[in-house]
Amino acid sequence: MAKETVKMAACLDRYEGRKAVLLLGDDEKSVVFPAKYLPEGLDEGDWLNITVEYDEAATEAAGDEAAALLAELRRDDD
């Protein structure tokens, strides 16, 4: 089953040190987010468009790497 992409609006509510408090979506759910991952120059009250999408290739690569590491550990136990 394909994973859907989620798009939402967020408002930068405030900064708290190196963290930013974002208000997500229509219900303005408050979330804390590392400020270093936001575009520079944002001010409180600025709006963002946020897109979250599934990365199938990265997920498969991580699974392959984990399987290879597990196989290596099992060989070392022999």
PDB file of N, CA, C and O in Angstrom:
ATOM      1  N   MET A   1       0.840  -1.169   0.000  1.00  0.00           N
ATOM      2  CA  MET A   1       0.000   0.000   0.000  1.00  0.00           C
ATOM      3  C   MET A   1       0.895   1.245   0.000  1.00  0.00           C
ATOM      4  O   MET A   1       1.833   1.332   0.792  1.00  0.00           O
ATOM      5  N   ALA A   2       0.614   2.190  -0.869  1.00  0.00           N
ATOM      6  CA  ALA A   2       1.399   3.421  -0.954  1.00  0.00           C
ATOM      7  C   ALA A   2       1.124   4.295   0.266  1.00  0.00           C
ATOM      8  O   ALA A   2      -0.004   4.394   0.750  1.00  0.00           O
ATOM      9  N   LYS A   3       2.177   4.914   0.734  1.00  0.00           N
ATOM     10  CA  LYS A   3       2.059   5.826   1.864  1.00  0.00           C
ATOM     11  C   LYS A   3       1.683   7.199   1.306  1.00  0.00           C
ATOM     12  O   LYS A   3       2.218   7.625   0.283  1.00  0.00           O
ATOM     13  N   GLU A   4       0.775   7.879   1.974  1.00  0.00           N
ATOM     14  CA  GLU A   4       0.347   9.182   1.483  1.00  0.00           C
ATOM     15  C   GLU A   4       1.285  10.292   1.948  1.00  0.00           C
ATOM     16  O   GLU A   4       1.940  10.168   2.983  1.00  0.00           O
ATOM     17  N   THR A   5       1.341  11.351   1.193  1.00  0.00           N
ATOM     18  CA  THR A   5       2.083  12.543   1.569  1.00  0.00           C
ATOM     19  C   THR A   5       1.150  13.450   2.354  1.00  0.00           C
ATOM     20  O   THR A   5      -0.005  13.644   1.973  1.00  0.00           O
ATOM     21  N   VAL A   6       1.648  14.002   3.443  1.00  0.00           N
ATOM     22  CA  VAL A   6       0.847  14.884   4.288  1.00  0.00           C
ATOM     23  C   VAL A   6       1.381  16.308   4.147  1.00  0.00           C
ATOM     24  O   VAL A   6       2.580  16.549   4.289  1.00  0.00           O
ATOM     25  N   LYS A   7       0.489  17.234   3.872  1.00  0.00           N
ATOM     26  CA  LYS A   7       0.851  18.652   3.769  1.00  0.00           C
ATOM     27  C   LYS A   7       0.021  19.420   4.785  1.00  0.00           C
ATOM     28  O   LYS A   7      -1.171  19.166   4.959  1.00  0.00           O
ATOM     29  N   MET A   8       0.674  20.362   5.450  1.00  0.00           N
ATOM     30  CA  MET A   8      -0.043  21.172   6.428  1.00  0.00           C
ATOM     31  C   MET A   8       0.611  22.539   6.564  1.00  0.00           C
ATOM     32  O   MET A   8       1.778  22.726   6.219  1.00  0.00           O
ATOM     33  N   ALA A   9      -0.149  23.472   7.065  1.00  0.00           N
ATOM     34  CA  ALA A   9       0.367  24.797   7.371  1.00  0.00           C
ATOM     35  C   ALA A   9       0.789  24.822   8.834  1.00  0.00           C
ATOM     36  O   ALA A   9       0.220  24.123   9.673  1.00  0.00           O
ATOM     37  N   ALA A  10       1.800  25.643   9.124  1.00  0.00           N
ATOM     38  CA  ALA A  10       2.261  25.802  10.496  1.00  0.00           C
ATOM     39  C   ALA A  10       2.633  27.258  10.721  1.00  0.00           C
ATOM     40  O   ALA A  10       3.164  27.925   9.833  1.00  0.00           O
ATOM     41  N   CYS A  11       2.354  27.729  11.898  1.00  0.00           N
ATOM     42  CA  CYS A  11       2.710  29.089  12.277  1.00  0.00           C
ATOM     43  C   CYS A  11       3.829  29.023  13.318  1.00  0.00           C
ATOM     44  O   CYS A  11       3.755  28.249  14.272  1.00  0.00           O
ATOM     45  N   LEU A  12       4.860  29.839  13.127  1.00  0.00           N
ATOM     46  CA  LEU A  12       5.924  29.931  14.127  1.00  0.00           C
ATOM     47  C   LEU A  12       5.392  30.774  15.279  1.00  0.00           C
ATOM     48  O   LEU A  12       5.246  31.990  15.158  1.00  0.00           O
ATOM     49  N   ASP A  13       5.110  30.121  16.381  1.00  0.00           N
ATOM     50  CA  ASP A  13       4.541  30.800  17.547  1.00  0.00           C
ATOM     51  C   ASP A  13       5.604  31.592  18.296  1.00  0.00           C
ATOM     52  O   ASP A  13       5.424  32.771  18.601  1.00  0.00           O
ATOM     53  N   ARG A  14       6.740  30.906  18.594  1.00  0.00           N
ATOM     54  CA  ARG A  14       7.790  31.574  19.368  1.00  0.00           C
ATOM     55  C   ARG A  14       9.051  30.725  19.342  1.00  0.00           C
ATOM     56  O   ARG A  14       9.029  29.549  18.979  1.00  0.00           O
ATOM     57  N   TYR A  15      10.138  31.348  19.734  1.00  0.00           N
ATOM     58  CA  TYR A  15      11.403  30.655  19.938  1.00  0.00           C
ATOM     59  C   TYR A  15      11.614  30.484  21.434  1.00  0.00           C
ATOM     60  O   TYR A  15      11.283  31.363  22.229  1.00  0.00           O
ATOM     61  N   GLU A  16      12.166  29.343  21.800  1.00  0.00           N
ATOM     62  CA  GLU A  16      12.578  29.063  23.177  1.00  0.00           C
ATOM     63  C   GLU A  16      14.006  28.554  23.104  1.00  0.00           C
ATOM     64  O   GLU A  16      14.234  27.352  22.965  1.00  0.00           O
ATOM     65  N   GLY A  17      14.971  29.464  23.197  1.00  0.00           N
ATOM     66  CA  GLY A  17      16.367  29.081  23.045  1.00  0.00           C
ATOM     67  C   GLY A  17      16.610  28.594  21.628  1.00  0.00           C
ATOM     68  O   GLY A  17      16.337  29.306  20.661  1.00  0.00           O
ATOM     69  N   ARG A  18      17.125  27.375  21.509  1.00  0.00           N
ATOM     70  CA  ARG A  18      17.410  26.798  20.186  1.00  0.00           C
ATOM     71  C   ARG A  18      16.232  26.001  19.636  1.00  0.00           C
ATOM     72  O   ARG A  18      16.377  25.279  18.649  1.00  0.00           O
ATOM     73  N   LYS A  19      15.096  26.125  20.254  1.00  0.00           N
ATOM     74  CA  LYS A  19      13.893  25.412  19.811  1.00  0.00           C
ATOM     75  C   LYS A  19      12.865  26.415  19.312  1.00  0.00           C
ATOM     76  O   LYS A  19      12.845  27.575  19.724  1.00  0.00           O
ATOM     77  N   ALA A  20      12.021  25.941  18.422  1.00  0.00           N
ATOM     78  CA  ALA A  20      10.915  26.750  17.913  1.00  0.00           C
ATOM     79  C   ALA A  20       9.618  26.036  18.255  1.00  0.00           C
ATOM     80  O   ALA A  20       9.526  24.813  18.153  1.00  0.00           O
ATOM     81  N   VAL A  21       8.629  26.798  18.657  1.00  0.00           N
ATOM     82  CA  VAL A  21       7.302  26.245  18.914  1.00  0.00           C
ATOM     83  C   VAL A  21       6.442  26.569  17.702  1.00  0.00           C
ATOM     84  O   VAL A  21       6.193  27.732  17.385  1.00  0.00           O
ATOM     85  N   LEU A  22       5.993  25.500  17.029  1.00  0.00           N
ATOM     86  CA  LEU A  22       5.148  25.629  15.841  1.00  0.00           C
ATOM     87  C   LEU A  22       3.722  25.248  16.183  1.00  0.00           C
ATOM     88  O   LEU A  22       3.491  24.339  16.980  1.00  0.00           O
ATOM     89  N   LEU A  23       2.771  25.933  15.587  1.00  0.00           N
ATOM     90  CA  LEU A  23       1.363  25.582  15.715  1.00  0.00           C
ATOM     91  C   LEU A  23       0.949  24.957  14.393  1.00  0.00           C
ATOM     92  O   LEU A  23       0.907  25.629  13.363  1.00  0.00           O
ATOM     93  N   LEU A  24       0.642  23.651  14.433  1.00  0.00           N
ATOM     94  CA  LEU A  24       0.380  22.878  13.217  1.00  0.00           C
ATOM     95  C   LEU A  24      -1.094  22.755  12.904  1.00  0.00           C
ATOM     96  O   LEU A  24      -1.917  22.526  13.789  1.00  0.00           O
ATOM     97  N   GLY A  25      -1.414  22.909  11.635  1.00  0.00           N
ATOM     98  CA  GLY A  25      -2.750  22.604  11.141  1.00  0.00           C
ATOM     99  C   GLY A  25      -3.836  23.525  11.654  1.00  0.00           C
ATOM    100  O   GLY A  25      -3.584  24.501  12.359  1.00  0.00           O
ATOM    101  N   ASP A  26      -5.056  23.178  11.272  1.00  0.00           N
ATOM    102  CA  ASP A  26      -6.218  23.982  11.633  1.00  0.00           C
ATOM    103  C   ASP A  26      -6.470  24.017  13.132  1.00  0.00           C
ATOM    104  O   ASP A  26      -6.980  25.004  13.662  1.00  0.00           O
ATOM    105  N   ASP A  27      -6.104  22.918  13.822  1.00  0.00           N
ATOM    106  CA  ASP A  27      -6.334  22.876  15.268  1.00  0.00           C
ATOM    107  C   ASP A  27      -5.169  23.467  16.054  1.00  0.00           C
ATOM    108  O   ASP A  27      -5.187  23.464  17.285  1.00  0.00           O
ATOM    109  N   GLU A  28      -4.144  23.978  15.344  1.00  0.00           N
ATOM    110  CA  GLU A  28      -2.985  24.646  15.938  1.00  0.00           C
ATOM    111  C   GLU A  28      -2.339  23.821  17.058  1.00  0.00           C
ATOM    112  O   GLU A  28      -2.083  24.319  18.154  1.00  0.00           O
ATOM    113  N   LYS A  29      -2.087  22.555  16.748  1.00  0.00           N
ATOM    114  CA  LYS A  29      -1.406  21.661  17.682  1.00  0.00           C
ATOM    115  C   LYS A  29       0.023  22.166  17.891  1.00  0.00           C
ATOM    116  O   LYS A  29       0.766  22.348  16.927  1.00  0.00           O
ATOM    117  N   SER A  30       0.397  22.388  19.125  1.00  0.00           N
ATOM    118  CA  SER A  30       1.712  22.928  19.461  1.00  0.00           C
ATOM    119  C   SER A  30       2.761  21.817  19.462  1.00  0.00           C
ATOM    120  O   SER A  30       2.595  20.795  20.127  1.00  0.00           O
ATOM    121  N   VAL A  31       3.851  22.030  18.705  1.00  0.00           N
ATOM    122  CA  VAL A  31       4.965  21.089  18.687  1.00  0.00           C
ATOM    123  C   VAL A  31       6.270  21.868  18.812  1.00  0.00           C
ATOM    124  O   VAL A  31       6.386  22.994  18.328  1.00  0.00           O
ATOM    125  N   VAL A  32       7.244  21.254  19.466  1.00  0.00           N
ATOM    126  CA  VAL A  32       8.568  21.862  19.609  1.00  0.00           C
ATOM    127  C   VAL A  32       9.466  21.264  18.540  1.00  0.00           C
ATOM    128  O   VAL A  32       9.489  20.049  18.343  1.00  0.00           O
ATOM    129  N   PHE A  33      10.205  22.125  17.851  1.00  0.00           N
ATOM    130  CA  PHE A  33      11.002  21.719  16.696  1.00  0.00           C
ATOM    131  C   PHE A  33      12.359  22.405  16.787  1.00  0.00           C
ATOM    132  O   PHE A  33      12.426  23.575  17.161  1.00  0.00           O
ATOM    133  N   PRO A  34      13.449  21.703  16.453  1.00  0.00           N
ATOM    134  CA  PRO A  34      14.769  22.353  16.488  1.00  0.00           C
ATOM    135  C   PRO A  34      14.812  23.531  15.509  1.00  0.00           C
ATOM    136  O   PRO A  34      14.555  23.362  14.317  1.00  0.00           O
ATOM    137  N   ALA A  35      15.131  24.700  16.006  1.00  0.00           N
ATOM    138  CA  ALA A  35      15.141  25.905  15.178  1.00  0.00           C
ATOM    139  C   ALA A  35      16.164  25.812  14.047  1.00  0.00           C
ATOM    140  O   ALA A  35      15.986  26.433  12.999  1.00  0.00           O
ATOM    141  N   LYS A  36      17.232  25.043  14.250  1.00  0.00           N
ATOM    142  CA  LYS A  36      18.272  24.964  13.217  1.00  0.00           C
ATOM    143  C   LYS A  36      17.775  24.321  11.919  1.00  0.00           C
ATOM    144  O   LYS A  36      18.426  24.460  10.883  1.00  0.00           O
ATOM    145  N   TYR A  37      16.644  23.625  11.953  1.00  0.00           N
ATOM    146  CA  TYR A  37      16.098  23.007  10.752  1.00  0.00           C
ATOM    147  C   TYR A  37      15.064  23.881  10.046  1.00  0.00           C
ATOM    148  O   TYR A  37      14.477  23.465   9.047  1.00  0.00           O
ATOM    149  N   LEU A  38      14.843  25.070  10.554  1.00  0.00           N
ATOM    150  CA  LEU A  38      13.921  25.999   9.910  1.00  0.00           C
ATOM    151  C   LEU A  38      14.697  26.971   9.025  1.00  0.00           C
ATOM    152  O   LEU A  38      15.886  27.195   9.254  1.00  0.00           O
ATOM    153  N   PRO A  39      14.044  27.548   8.021  1.00  0.00           N
ATOM    154  CA  PRO A  39      14.727  28.554   7.205  1.00  0.00           C
ATOM    155  C   PRO A  39      15.186  29.733   8.073  1.00  0.00           C
ATOM    156  O   PRO A  39      14.505  30.124   9.021  1.00  0.00           O
ATOM    157  N   GLU A  40      16.339  30.283   7.733  1.00  0.00           N
ATOM    158  CA  GLU A  40      16.854  31.435   8.483  1.00  0.00           C
ATOM    159  C   GLU A  40      15.961  32.652   8.280  1.00  0.00           C
ATOM    160  O   GLU A  40      15.314  32.803   7.244  1.00  0.00           O
ATOM    161  N   GLY A  41      15.941  33.499   9.271  1.00  0.00           N
ATOM    162  CA  GLY A  41      15.237  34.773   9.163  1.00  0.00           C
ATOM    163  C   GLY A  41      13.761  34.729   9.471  1.00  0.00           C
ATOM    164  O   GLY A  41      13.069  35.731   9.292  1.00  0.00           O
ATOM    165  N   LEU A  42      13.254  33.593   9.933  1.00  0.00           N
ATOM    166  CA  LEU A  42      11.834  33.530  10.286  1.00  0.00           C
ATOM    167  C   LEU A  42      11.573  34.313  11.555  1.00  0.00           C
ATOM    168  O   LEU A  42      12.385  34.316  12.480  1.00  0.00           O
ATOM    169  N   ASP A  43      10.437  34.971  11.587  1.00  0.00           N
ATOM    170  CA  ASP A  43      10.012  35.706  12.773  1.00  0.00           C
ATOM    171  C   ASP A  43       8.750  35.069  13.340  1.00  0.00           C
ATOM    172  O   ASP A  43       8.024  34.364  12.639  1.00  0.00           O
ATOM    173  N   GLU A  44       8.505  35.325  14.604  1.00  0.00           N
ATOM    174  CA  GLU A  44       7.272  34.853  15.225  1.00  0.00           C
ATOM    175  C   GLU A  44       6.088  35.377  14.416  1.00  0.00           C
ATOM    176  O   GLU A  44       6.048  36.547  14.035  1.00  0.00           O
ATOM    177  N   GLY A  45       5.136  34.500  14.165  1.00  0.00           N
ATOM    178  CA  GLY A  45       3.972  34.858  13.369  1.00  0.00           C
ATOM    179  C   GLY A  45       4.098  34.490  11.900  1.00  0.00           C
ATOM    180  O   GLY A  45       3.115  34.543  11.162  1.00  0.00           O
ATOM    181  N   ASP A  46       5.313  34.111  11.461  1.00  0.00           N
ATOM    182  CA  ASP A  46       5.491  33.678  10.068  1.00  0.00           C
ATOM    183  C   ASP A  46       4.848  32.306   9.866  1.00  0.00           C
ATOM    184  O   ASP A  46       4.818  31.478  10.777  1.00  0.00           O
ATOM    185  N   TRP A  47       4.334  32.085   8.654  1.00  0.00           N
ATOM    186  CA  TRP A  47       3.685  30.817   8.306  1.00  0.00           C
ATOM    187  C   TRP A  47       4.591  29.977   7.425  1.00  0.00           C
ATOM    188  O   TRP A  47       5.350  30.501   6.610  1.00  0.00           O
ATOM    189  N   LEU A  48       4.501  28.670   7.602  1.00  0.00           N
ATOM    190  CA  LEU A  48       5.286  27.697   6.850  1.00  0.00           C
ATOM    191  C   LEU A  48       4.345  26.691   6.197  1.00  0.00           C
ATOM    192  O   LEU A  48       3.238  26.456   6.681  1.00  0.00           O
ATOM    193  N   ASN A  49       4.794  26.107   5.105  1.00  0.00           N
ATOM    194  CA  ASN A  49       4.142  24.942   4.516  1.00  0.00           C
ATOM    195  C   ASN A  49       5.030  23.751   4.828  1.00  0.00           C
ATOM    196  O   ASN A  49       6.220  23.763   4.510  1.00  0.00           O
ATOM    197  N   ILE A  50       4.471  22.734   5.441  1.00  0.00           N
ATOM    198  CA  ILE A  50       5.225  21.546   5.824  1.00  0.00           C
ATOM    199  C   ILE A  50       4.696  20.357   5.038  1.00  0.00           C
ATOM    200  O   ILE A  50       3.489  20.126   4.969  1.00  0.00           O
ATOM    201  N   THR A  51       5.627  19.602   4.443  1.00  0.00           N
ATOM    202  CA  THR A  51       5.280  18.391   3.698  1.00  0.00           C
ATOM    203  C   THR A  51       6.046  17.229   4.304  1.00  0.00           C
ATOM    204  O   THR A  51       7.263  17.304   4.476  1.00  0.00           O
ATOM    205  N   VAL A  52       5.344  16.164   4.626  1.00  0.00           N
ATOM    206  CA  VAL A  52       5.957  14.951   5.160  1.00  0.00           C
ATOM    207  C   VAL A  52       5.639  13.828   4.195  1.00  0.00           C
ATOM    208  O   VAL A  52       4.473  13.536   3.927  1.00  0.00           O
ATOM    209  N   GLU A  53       6.700  13.190   3.666  1.00  0.00           N
ATOM    210  CA  GLU A  53       6.473  12.108   2.728  1.00  0.00           C
ATOM    211  C   GLU A  53       7.367  10.917   3.058  1.00  0.00           C
ATOM    212  O   GLU A  53       8.477  11.073   3.568  1.00  0.00           O
ATOM    213  N   TYR A  54       6.872   9.758   2.763  1.00  0.00           N
ATOM    214  CA  TYR A  54       7.549   8.495   2.988  1.00  0.00           C
ATOM    215  C   TYR A  54       8.687   8.333   1.991  1.00  0.00           C
ATOM    216  O   TYR A  54       8.508   8.575   0.798  1.00  0.00           O
ATOM    217  N   ASP A  55       9.865   7.921   2.478  1.00  0.00           N
ATOM    218  CA  ASP A  55      11.027   7.693   1.614  1.00  0.00           C
ATOM    219  C   ASP A  55      11.280   6.192   1.546  1.00  0.00           C
ATOM    220  O   ASP A  55      11.975   5.624   2.389  1.00  0.00           O
ATOM    221  N   GLU A  56      10.706   5.563   0.530  1.00  0.00           N
ATOM    222  CA  GLU A  56      10.789   4.108   0.396  1.00  0.00           C
ATOM    223  C   GLU A  56      12.228   3.642   0.205  1.00  0.00           C
ATOM    224  O   GLU A  56      12.634   2.646   0.804  1.00  0.00           O
ATOM    225  N   ALA A  57      13.006   4.344  -0.616  1.00  0.00           N
ATOM    226  CA  ALA A  57      14.387   3.940  -0.886  1.00  0.00           C
ATOM    227  C   ALA A  57      15.235   3.988   0.380  1.00  0.00           C
ATOM    228  O   ALA A  57      16.013   3.069   0.639  1.00  0.00           O
ATOM    229  N   ALA A  58      15.093   5.050   1.169  1.00  0.00           N
ATOM    230  CA  ALA A  58      15.870   5.166   2.409  1.00  0.00           C
ATOM    231  C   ALA A  58      15.452   4.100   3.419  1.00  0.00           C
ATOM    232  O   ALA A  58      16.290   3.560   4.142  1.00  0.00           O
ATOM    233  N   THR A  59      14.161   3.802   3.466  1.00  0.00           N
ATOM    234  CA  THR A  59      13.665   2.772   4.377  1.00  0.00           C
ATOM    235  C   THR A  59      14.223   1.408   4.004  1.00  0.00           C
ATOM    236  O   THR A  59      14.661   0.651   4.870  1.00  0.00           O
ATOM    237  N   GLU A  60      14.207   1.095   2.705  1.00  0.00           N
ATOM    238  CA  GLU A  60      14.746  -0.187   2.256  1.00  0.00           C
ATOM    239  C   GLU A  60      16.246  -0.278   2.504  1.00  0.00           C
ATOM    240  O   GLU A  60      16.741  -1.325   2.922  1.00  0.00           O
ATOM    241  N   ALA A  61      16.979   0.813   2.250  1.00  0.00           N
ATOM    242  CA  ALA A  61      18.427   0.821   2.468  1.00  0.00           C
ATOM    243  C   ALA A  61      18.747   0.611   3.944  1.00  0.00           C
ATOM    244  O   ALA A  61      19.676  -0.127   4.270  1.00  0.00           O
ATOM    245  N   ALA A  62      18.002   1.240   4.830  1.00  0.00           N
ATOM    246  CA  ALA A  62      18.223   1.063   6.264  1.00  0.00           C
ATOM    247  C   ALA A  62      17.926  -0.373   6.683  1.00  0.00           C
ATOM    248  O   ALA A  62      18.651  -0.942   7.499  1.00  0.00           O
ATOM    249  N   GLY A  63      16.871  -0.962   6.133  1.00  0.00           N
ATOM    250  CA  GLY A  63      16.548  -2.360   6.433  1.00  0.00           C
ATOM    251  C   GLY A  63      17.634  -3.304   5.952  1.00  0.00           C
ATOM    252  O   GLY A  63      18.000  -4.245   6.655  1.00  0.00           O
ATOM    253  N   ASP A  64      18.159  -3.052   4.738  1.00  0.00           N
ATOM    254  CA  ASP A  64      19.243  -3.873   4.200  1.00  0.00           C
ATOM    255  C   ASP A  64      20.489  -3.758   5.069  1.00  0.00           C
ATOM    256  O   ASP A  64      21.160  -4.755   5.337  1.00  0.00           O
ATOM    257  N   GLU A  65      20.798  -2.528   5.511  1.00  0.00           N
ATOM    258  CA  GLU A  65      21.972  -2.325   6.364  1.00  0.00           C
ATOM    259  C   GLU A  65      21.807  -3.038   7.702  1.00  0.00           C
ATOM    260  O   GLU A  65      22.750  -3.663   8.188  1.00  0.00           O
ATOM    261  N   ALA A  66      20.633  -2.952   8.295  1.00  0.00           N
ATOM    262  CA  ALA A  66      20.379  -3.627   9.563  1.00  0.00           C
ATOM    263  C   ALA A  66      20.496  -5.142   9.407  1.00  0.00           C
ATOM    264  O   ALA A  66      21.059  -5.814  10.271  1.00  0.00           O
ATOM    265  N   ALA A  67      19.966  -5.681   8.308  1.00  0.00           N
ATOM    266  CA  ALA A  67      20.049  -7.124   8.068  1.00  0.00           C
ATOM    267  C   ALA A  67      21.499  -7.559   7.891  1.00  0.00           C
ATOM    268  O   ALA A  67      21.895  -8.612   8.391  1.00  0.00           O
ATOM    269  N   ALA A  68      22.293  -6.756   7.182  1.00  0.00           N
ATOM    270  CA  ALA A  68      23.705  -7.082   6.977  1.00  0.00           C
ATOM    271  C   ALA A  68      24.473  -7.052   8.300  1.00  0.00           C
ATOM    272  O   ALA A  68      25.305  -7.922   8.556  1.00  0.00           O
ATOM    273  N   LEU A  69      24.197  -6.067   9.125  1.00  0.00           N
ATOM    274  CA  LEU A  69      24.863  -5.989  10.439  1.00  0.00           C
ATOM    275  C   LEU A  69      24.478  -7.176  11.318  1.00  0.00           C
ATOM    276  O   LEU A  69      25.330  -7.744  12.003  1.00  0.00           O
ATOM    277  N   LEU A  70      23.212  -7.548  11.303  1.00  0.00           N
ATOM    278  CA  LEU A  70      22.758  -8.696  12.089  1.00  0.00           C
ATOM    279  C   LEU A  70      23.421  -9.977  11.598  1.00  0.00           C
ATOM    280  O   LEU A  70      23.839 -10.808  12.404  1.00  0.00           O
ATOM    281  N   ALA A  71      23.519 -10.142  10.281  1.00  0.00           N
ATOM    282  CA  ALA A  71      24.177 -11.327   9.726  1.00  0.00           C
ATOM    283  C   ALA A  71      25.646 -11.361  10.143  1.00  0.00           C
ATOM    284  O   ALA A  71      26.178 -12.426  10.454  1.00  0.00           O
ATOM    285  N   GLU A  72      26.300 -10.201  10.149  1.00  0.00           N
ATOM    286  CA  GLU A  72      27.704 -10.129  10.558  1.00  0.00           C
ATOM    287  C   GLU A  72      27.851 -10.500  12.034  1.00  0.00           C
ATOM    288  O   GLU A  72      28.787 -11.210  12.400  1.00  0.00           O
ATOM    289  N   LEU A  73      26.950 -10.032  12.872  1.00  0.00           N
ATOM    290  CA  LEU A  73      27.007 -10.368  14.299  1.00  0.00           C
ATOM    291  C   LEU A  73      26.804 -11.868  14.515  1.00  0.00           C
ATOM    292  O   LEU A  73      27.457 -12.478  15.362  1.00  0.00           O
ATOM    293  N   ARG A  74      25.899 -12.445  13.745  1.00  0.00           N
ATOM    294  CA  ARG A  74      25.652 -13.897  13.871  1.00  0.00           C
ATOM    295  C   ARG A  74      26.870 -14.692  13.429  1.00  0.00           C
ATOM    296  O   ARG A  74      27.178 -15.723  14.026  1.00  0.00           O
ATOM    297  N   ARG A  75      27.570 -14.233  12.395  1.00  0.00           N
ATOM    298  CA  ARG A  75      28.791 -14.937  11.952  1.00  0.00           C
ATOM    299  C   ARG A  75      29.879 -14.852  13.030  1.00  0.00           C
ATOM    300  O   ARG A  75      30.624 -15.806  13.254  1.00  0.00           O
ATOM    301  N   ASP A  76      29.956 -13.688  13.696  1.00  0.00           N
ATOM    302  CA  ASP A  76      30.972 -13.501  14.744  1.00  0.00           C
ATOM    303  C   ASP A  76      30.717 -14.396  15.949  1.00  0.00           C
ATOM    304  O   ASP A  76      31.655 -14.729  16.673  1.00  0.00           O
ATOM    305  N   ASP A  77      29.450 -14.797  16.183  1.00  0.00           N
ATOM    306  CA  ASP A  77      29.100 -15.663  17.306  1.00  0.00           C
ATOM    307  C   ASP A  77      29.522 -17.110  17.061  1.00  0.00           C
ATOM    308  O   ASP A  77      29.634 -17.885  18.011  1.00  0.00           O
ATOM    309  N   ASP A  78      29.755 -17.482  15.819  1.00  0.00           N
ATOM    310  CA  ASP A  78      30.112 -18.873  15.487  1.00  0.00           C
ATOM    311  C   ASP A  78      31.514 -19.206  15.892  1.00  0.00           C
ATOM    312  O   ASP A  78      31.966 -20.332  15.683  1.00  0.00           O
TER     313      ASP A  78
END
